[in-house]
Amino acid sequence: MTKTLAPIQTARTYSITMTTPKKTITRPNGVKPFLKWVGGKSQLLPQLRDFYPRTFKRYFEPFLGGGAVFFDVKPKEAFLNDINTTLITAYKHVQKKPDDLVNLLRRLQDKYDRQSEEGRSALYYEIRSKYNDLSEGDLNKTAYLIFLNKTGYNGLYRESSSGGFNVPFGKYKNPAILDESNLLAVSNTLKGVSLNALSFEKAVAESRRGDFVYFDPPYYPLNGTAKFTNYHEKDFLEEEQVKLRDIFAELDRRGCFVMMSNSYTDFIGKLYRGFNKHTVLANRAVNCKAEGRGKVKEYVITNYKI
Ligand SMILES: C[S@@+](CC[C@H](N)C(=O)[O-])C[C@H]1O[C@@H](n2cnc3c(N)ncnc32)[C@H](O)[C@@H]1O
């Protein structure tokens, strides 16, 4: 049941600022996500950087996905979380066993490179089926996840509740299944980082005054009708968005710096009345046809002034 909304106590000035896309993505930290992820923020980093708080204590990211913002911020102390347990196990493997993972991926890369086009497709489906049969925690499962992410259609992660991972082959010319230097840089960046597979509200329980919390939830749908294809996101509708707003307001009262990305919709605008709203422009597929790709406004909402 939806909880009654507590009034937001802090009086804040409503403001809208807008930034436009900058072409090149520079990565001053020299490290990037090791997985492509739907809703990934890499393309938006040049705009999102304008909205990070200047200084903060610890960093929390409860909807991690590919973690583009985390790798960009590269905080000293971080608490990362995603409800997808296979994803979080993969981060833990990269954190703790980078060399073993590099060896497994090198073998997969060699095998893939030696195949003809049909052979590559057959190999993809063979690995996909092995991936679905393996149990959580097996290092091979993480190697296969990375393989499937680099060679599958659009780097999608889609699972059905019964049939497991079901993304088709992606037909890329030269996919980098193994990017050794980046994987080692990721492993280094993850040293000492706390990784959890909880729901978002539990993931911020320990945040305190001065901490920076960045929320990148499944977006509220543009036309009010959800099109979530990911098993993990299918329940993220009005009720979850309201729960997230309540947590946002609670963290504001606690004195955290809170930043959130979401869709540019009336629903989200009204939900965050009283907080600072900014917009960025993202390249998104707005419908399934190629001509449907275009620049789409998205909200960045903060509880602090920029
Ligand atoms: C938009 S994606 C995040 C994209 C990410 N920032 C990036 O740059 O790749 C949203 C993520 O939220 C996760 N998620 C969905 N429901 C959740 C929940 N209740 N609690 C925590 N994570 C959740 C999904 O598994 C997904 O990885």
The ligand as an SDF file (V2000), in Angstrom:
LIG
                    3D

 27 29  0  0  0  0  0  0  0  0999 V2000
   18.9810    2.8040  -14.6240 C   0  0  0  0  0  0  0  0  0  0  0  0
   19.7780    1.3550  -14.0180 S   0  0  0  0  0  0  0  0  0  0  0  0
   21.2230    2.0960  -13.3520 C   0  0  0  0  0  0  0  0  0  0  0  0
   22.1900    2.5060  -14.4310 C   0  0  0  0  0  0  0  0  0  0  0  0
   23.5700    2.8580  -13.8900 C   0  0  0  0  0  0  0  0  0  0  0  0
   23.5620    4.1060  -13.1600 N   0  0  0  0  0  0  0  0  0  0  0  0
   24.6380    2.8970  -14.9650 C   0  0  0  0  0  0  0  0  0  0  0  0
   25.3010    3.9460  -15.1820 O   0  0  0  0  0  0  0  0  0  0  0  0
   24.8240    1.8670  -15.6300 O   0  0  0  0  0  0  0  0  0  0  0  0
   18.8200    0.8860  -12.6550 C   0  0  0  0  0  0  0  0  0  0  0  0
   19.3560   -0.2680  -11.8040 C   0  0  0  0  0  0  0  0  0  0  0  0
   18.5000   -0.3910  -10.6550 O   0  0  0  0  0  0  0  0  0  0  0  0
   18.4260   -1.7620  -10.2660 C   0  0  0  0  0  0  0  0  0  0  0  0
   17.2010   -1.9020   -9.4400 N   0  0  0  0  0  0  0  0  0  0  0  0
   15.9140   -2.0670   -9.8300 C   0  0  0  0  0  0  0  0  0  0  0  0
   15.0850   -2.1030   -8.7570 N   0  0  0  0  0  0  0  0  0  0  0  0
   15.8620   -1.9430   -7.6550 C   0  0  0  0  0  0  0  0  0  0  0  0
   15.6060   -1.8640   -6.2470 C   0  0  0  0  0  0  0  0  0  0  0  0
   14.3730   -1.9880   -5.7540 N   0  0  0  0  0  0  0  0  0  0  0  0
   16.6580   -1.6920   -5.4140 N   0  0  0  0  0  0  0  0  0  0  0  0
   17.9210   -1.5870   -5.8870 C   0  0  0  0  0  0  0  0  0  0  0  0
   18.2310   -1.6480   -7.2160 N   0  0  0  0  0  0  0  0  0  0  0  0
   17.2200   -1.8180   -8.0850 C   0  0  0  0  0  0  0  0  0  0  0  0
   18.4290   -2.5290  -11.5820 C   0  0  0  0  0  0  0  0  0  0  0  0
   18.9150   -3.8430  -11.3940 O   0  0  0  0  0  0  0  0  0  0  0  0
   19.3540   -1.6500  -12.4620 C   0  0  0  0  0  0  0  0  0  0  0  0
   20.6740   -2.1380  -12.4770 O   0  0  0  0  0  0  0  0  0  0  0  0
  1  2  1  0
  2  3  1  0
  2 10  1  0
  3  4  1  0
  4  5  1  0
  5  6  1  0
  5  7  1  0
  7  8  2  0
  7  9  1  0
 10 11  1  0
 11 12  1  0
 11 26  1  0
 12 13  1  0
 13 14  1  0
 13 24  1  0
 14 15  1  0
 14 23  1  0
 15 16  2  0
 16 17  1  0
 17 18  1  0
 17 23  2  0
 18 19  1  0
 18 20  2  0
 20 21  1  0
 21 22  2  0
 22 23  1  0
 24 25  1  0
 24 26  1  0
 26 27  1  0
M  CHG  2   2   1   9  -1
M  END
$$$$
